[in-house]
Amino acid sequence: MSAALAIDPGTILPAEIEIHPGEHPEWHLGGITFNADTIWATIVAGLVVIALGFWARRQLTRDTEDHVPTKLQIMWEVVVKQVTTQVEENLGKVNPWVIPLAVALFFFILVANWLELIPSEPNDHIHALPAPTADVNLTYAMAIMVMVGVWAYGIRQKGWKGYFKHFLEPYPVLLPLNVLEELVKPITLALRLFGNIFAGGIMLALIAGLITWKIGDVPVGGILQFVFNIIWKLFDMAIGAIQAFIFSLLTVLYFGMAGAGHAGEDEHAEDDEQTSSHPTPEPAA
């Protein structure tokens, strides 16, 4: 795709910016096409997150001389505690592995989104480290993984009959709409992340093309490209963090909704058990 940027042909020379959205180097195996750059960028993002995890584990388990927790340990415990508290206050108790899953997804998506900010384009045809989340195939895969986990969790918590009963609520006539809503969830979850990161990548490519701008014989594109690039990269970092947070938050919400009512029933059962084991004494005659 090319865009001709010109305001006044007499003073500003037209600049032609060549960008190729949606084009990937491809591998072919058994009749299946693989987007090579998405695969290796995903692997890089995963390795970065794993390395950070091992580093954080080492820091969190390190025993200092004065036996005082490290700053990283304190920060991590505060973050996890606050997230757990907020989730339990709004959704009730969810399975203990839901929050670690959401945290892992957040850091993976964050690193994947920020790969786009690394200069890795030696020419117009090679982009060594694109954001893999700008490829809808990856976002669909993550969304399907999350939703299959949500459905399996809901069935395991409530049983087949109990889980599918909620499709008939509040009225059985809403069954088609409830089923459609459930099927649309992975699509919206994937496209929201993909659309924002894909648009950010296009904007970075357009800003990079400003370097060719000239006013007469004066090259002003280099200055504009430098200023706009810094501003947009800071904005893109914020967008990447927000999108990673939204994806992780919706993951927790979907798991909480899938198990809704189960935790409350367990709590009522525990209260009834405690009441039966400690009966209220009858008043004296």
PLY file of the C-alpha trace (Angstrom):
ply
format ascii 1.0
element vertex 285
property float x
property float y
property float z
element edge 284
property int vertex1
property int vertex2
end_header
0.00 0.00 0.00
1.37 3.45 -0.85
0.29 6.83 0.39
1.22 10.08 -1.36
1.77 12.81 1.23
1.75 16.33 -0.23
0.26 19.58 0.96
1.61 22.21 -1.42
3.43 20.86 -4.49
5.26 24.16 -4.84
6.92 24.05 -1.44
6.69 20.53 -0.05
7.95 17.70 -2.21
5.60 14.71 -2.29
6.74 11.73 -0.27
5.78 8.20 -1.16
5.75 5.76 1.73
5.72 2.07 0.95
4.16 -0.14 3.63
2.98 -3.71 3.26
0.45 -4.55 6.00
-0.44 -8.17 6.40
2.50 -9.47 4.37
4.74 -12.06 6.02
7.65 -14.25 4.98
6.12 -17.69 4.72
7.07 -21.29 5.36
5.14 -24.10 3.69
4.81 -27.58 5.13
2.30 -30.24 4.14
0.13 -27.74 2.31
-0.05 -25.47 5.36
1.30 -21.91 5.27
3.10 -20.56 8.32
3.91 -16.88 8.90
7.61 -17.18 9.70
8.09 -13.78 11.33
5.13 -14.33 13.64
6.55 -17.69 14.73
10.06 -16.50 15.54
8.81 -13.26 17.17
6.46 -15.33 19.35
9.37 -17.58 20.34
11.49 -14.53 21.21
8.69 -13.04 23.34
8.18 -16.38 25.09
11.90 -16.76 25.82
12.04 -13.23 27.23
9.11 -13.94 29.57
10.63 -17.27 30.67
13.98 -15.59 31.34
12.25 -12.86 33.35
10.37 -15.53 35.29
13.55 -17.39 36.25
15.25 -14.11 37.18
12.28 -13.05 39.30
12.14 -16.47 40.99
15.82 -16.22 41.85
15.34 -12.75 43.29
12.20 -13.71 45.21
13.79 -16.78 46.81
17.12 -15.14 47.59
17.92 -15.07 51.29
19.53 -11.76 52.21
22.03 -11.39 55.03
19.63 -9.41 57.18
16.71 -11.69 56.17
14.79 -8.67 54.88
12.73 -9.33 51.72
14.15 -7.79 48.56
12.42 -4.85 46.88
11.37 -7.10 44.00
9.85 -9.61 46.42
7.90 -6.91 48.23
6.67 -5.40 44.96
5.66 -8.80 43.55
3.82 -9.80 46.72
1.97 -6.48 46.81
0.93 -6.76 43.15
-0.24 -10.37 43.46
-2.06 -9.64 46.73
-3.82 -6.59 45.30
-4.86 -8.45 42.15
-6.12 -11.40 44.20
-8.02 -9.09 46.55
-9.66 -7.16 43.71
-10.65 -10.36 41.92
-12.12 -11.97 45.03
-14.03 -8.81 46.02
-15.64 -8.52 42.59
-15.90 -12.13 41.45
-15.56 -14.16 44.59
-12.96 -16.88 44.94
-11.72 -18.30 41.67
-9.39 -21.22 41.05
-5.88 -20.38 42.38
-4.27 -20.90 38.97
-6.44 -18.32 37.19
-4.48 -15.33 38.49
-1.03 -16.79 37.59
-2.43 -17.55 34.12
-3.62 -13.96 33.73
-0.29 -12.56 34.96
1.64 -14.79 32.54
-0.62 -13.72 29.65
-0.14 -10.07 30.60
3.65 -10.21 30.51
3.74 -12.30 27.34
1.37 -9.99 25.47
3.20 -6.93 26.83
6.59 -8.17 25.57
5.05 -9.25 22.25
3.45 -5.83 21.78
6.65 -3.96 22.61
8.77 -5.94 20.13
7.44 -3.57 17.47
9.28 -0.70 19.17
12.70 -2.30 18.59
14.37 -1.04 15.38
14.66 -4.28 13.37
14.07 -3.26 9.77
17.31 -3.15 7.76
15.26 -2.45 4.61
11.68 -2.13 3.38
11.28 -5.88 2.86
12.68 -7.31 6.13
11.22 -6.84 9.59
13.15 -9.09 11.94
11.06 -8.57 15.08
7.49 -7.48 14.32
4.90 -7.58 17.07
3.45 -11.10 16.73
0.18 -9.81 18.20
-0.22 -7.75 14.99
-0.94 -11.10 13.29
-4.54 -12.14 13.78
-3.53 -15.82 13.73
-1.73 -15.47 17.07
-4.47 -13.45 18.75
-7.10 -15.95 17.60
-4.99 -18.81 18.95
-4.64 -17.13 22.36
-8.34 -16.23 22.49
-9.40 -19.79 21.61
-6.98 -21.18 24.22
-8.49 -18.91 26.88
-12.11 -19.65 25.97
-11.60 -23.43 25.76
-10.04 -23.20 29.22
-13.00 -21.15 30.43
-15.55 -23.64 29.08
-13.64 -26.60 30.53
-13.36 -24.84 33.89
-17.07 -24.00 33.96
-18.07 -27.58 33.14
-15.68 -28.98 35.72
-17.00 -26.64 38.42
-20.71 -27.00 37.72
-21.01 -30.17 35.68
-22.43 -30.38 32.16
-26.01 -29.75 33.23
-25.22 -26.92 35.61
-22.95 -25.10 33.15
-25.21 -25.28 30.10
-28.21 -24.29 32.22
-27.03 -20.66 32.22
-27.68 -20.47 28.48
-31.40 -20.66 29.31
-31.26 -17.81 31.82
-33.02 -15.55 32.49
-35.48 -16.83 29.87
-35.24 -19.92 27.65
-36.17 -17.82 24.60
-32.77 -16.11 24.91
-30.91 -19.36 24.21
-29.80 -18.36 20.66
-28.53 -14.97 21.84
-26.67 -16.48 24.79
-25.00 -19.07 22.56
-24.09 -16.38 20.03
-22.62 -14.21 22.79
-20.45 -17.09 23.97
-19.20 -17.81 20.45
-18.42 -14.13 19.81
-16.27 -13.76 22.93
-13.08 -15.29 21.45
-13.56 -13.26 18.26
-13.83 -9.92 20.07
-11.03 -10.89 22.45
-8.73 -11.59 19.49
-9.70 -8.71 17.22
-9.46 -6.08 19.95
-5.82 -6.92 20.60
-4.96 -7.45 16.93
-6.59 -4.23 15.70
-4.82 -1.94 18.15
-1.35 -3.44 17.68
-1.73 -3.73 13.91
-2.74 -0.06 13.66
0.21 0.92 15.84
2.60 -0.88 13.49
1.16 0.94 10.47
1.57 4.30 12.22
5.21 3.54 12.99
5.79 2.69 9.32
4.13 5.93 8.21
6.15 8.00 10.67
9.36 6.34 9.48
8.51 7.51 5.96
8.53 11.16 7.03
12.31 11.19 6.64
11.84 11.87 2.91
9.93 15.11 3.44
11.48 18.32 2.13
10.44 21.97 2.02
12.13 23.18 -1.10
15.71 22.02 -0.72
15.52 21.86 3.09
15.15 18.32 4.48
12.75 18.63 7.42
11.56 15.05 7.39
14.44 13.83 9.55
13.49 16.19 12.40
9.79 15.45 12.10
10.43 11.73 11.92
12.61 11.85 15.05
10.10 13.88 17.09
7.00 11.99 15.95
8.74 8.64 16.35
9.52 9.31 20.02
6.01 10.59 20.75
4.30 7.71 18.96
6.52 5.04 20.50
5.67 6.32 23.98
1.99 6.27 23.02
2.36 2.82 21.47
3.99 1.53 24.66
0.97 2.75 26.63
-1.45 1.16 24.14
0.49 -2.13 24.30
0.33 -2.17 28.10
-3.38 -1.30 28.13
-4.23 -4.01 25.61
-2.21 -6.60 27.55
-4.06 -5.57 30.73
-7.48 -5.75 29.04
-6.80 -9.22 27.61
-5.66 -10.48 31.02
-8.54 -8.80 32.85
-11.11 -10.30 30.49
-9.47 -13.70 30.99
-10.03 -13.44 34.75
-13.58 -12.13 34.23
-14.50 -14.98 31.89
-13.17 -17.57 34.35
-15.03 -15.85 37.18
-18.27 -15.83 35.20
-17.84 -19.49 34.24
-17.56 -20.50 37.89
-20.11 -17.95 39.18
-22.27 -19.34 41.94
-20.04 -22.32 42.65
-17.86 -20.50 45.16
-20.92 -19.02 46.84
-22.50 -22.47 47.16
-19.29 -23.81 48.72
-19.23 -20.94 51.21
-22.88 -21.55 52.17
-22.13 -25.26 52.56
-19.20 -24.45 54.87
-21.39 -22.08 56.92
-24.12 -24.75 57.23
-21.52 -27.32 58.27
-20.13 -24.99 60.95
-23.65 -24.19 62.16
-24.53 -27.89 62.42
-21.31 -28.69 64.27
-21.90 -25.80 66.72
-25.70 -25.78 67.29
-27.21 -22.73 68.94
-27.90 -23.49 72.63
-31.55 -23.50 73.59
-32.57 -20.82 76.09
-32.99 -21.98 79.63
-36.54 -22.48 80.82
0 1
1 2
2 3
3 4
4 5
5 6
6 7
7 8
8 9
9 10
10 11
11 12
12 13
13 14
14 15
15 16
16 17
17 18
18 19
19 20
20 21
21 22
22 23
23 24
24 25
25 26
26 27
27 28
28 29
29 30
30 31
31 32
32 33
33 34
34 35
35 36
36 37
37 38
38 39
39 40
40 41
41 42
42 43
43 44
44 45
45 46
46 47
47 48
48 49
49 50
50 51
51 52
52 53
53 54
54 55
55 56
56 57
57 58
58 59
59 60
60 61
61 62
62 63
63 64
64 65
65 66
66 67
67 68
68 69
69 70
70 71
71 72
72 73
73 74
74 75
75 76
76 77
77 78
78 79
79 80
80 81
81 82
82 83
83 84
84 85
85 86
86 87
87 88
88 89
89 90
90 91
91 92
92 93
93 94
94 95
95 96
96 97
97 98
98 99
99 100
100 101
101 102
102 103
103 104
104 105
105 106
106 107
107 108
108 109
109 110
110 111
111 112
112 113
113 114
114 115
115 116
116 117
117 118
118 119
119 120
120 121
121 122
122 123
123 124
124 125
125 126
126 127
127 128
128 129
129 130
130 131
131 132
132 133
133 134
134 135
135 136
136 137
137 138
138 139
139 140
140 141
141 142
142 143
143 144
144 145
145 146
146 147
147 148
148 149
149 150
150 151
151 152
152 153
153 154
154 155
155 156
156 157
157 158
158 159
159 160
160 161
161 162
162 163
163 164
164 165
165 166
166 167
167 168
168 169
169 170
170 171
171 172
172 173
173 174
174 175
175 176
176 177
177 178
178 179
179 180
180 181
181 182
182 183
183 184
184 185
185 186
186 187
187 188
188 189
189 190
190 191
191 192
192 193
193 194
194 195
195 196
196 197
197 198
198 199
199 200
200 201
201 202
202 203
203 204
204 205
205 206
206 207
207 208
208 209
209 210
210 211
211 212
212 213
213 214
214 215
215 216
216 217
217 218
218 219
219 220
220 221
221 222
222 223
223 224
224 225
225 226
226 227
227 228
228 229
229 230
230 231
231 232
232 233
233 234
234 235
235 236
236 237
237 238
238 239
239 240
240 241
241 242
242 243
243 244
244 245
245 246
246 247
247 248
248 249
249 250
250 251
251 252
252 253
253 254
254 255
255 256
256 257
257 258
258 259
259 260
260 261
261 262
262 263
263 264
264 265
265 266
266 267
267 268
268 269
269 270
270 271
271 272
272 273
273 274
274 275
275 276
276 277
277 278
278 279
279 280
280 281
281 282
282 283
283 284
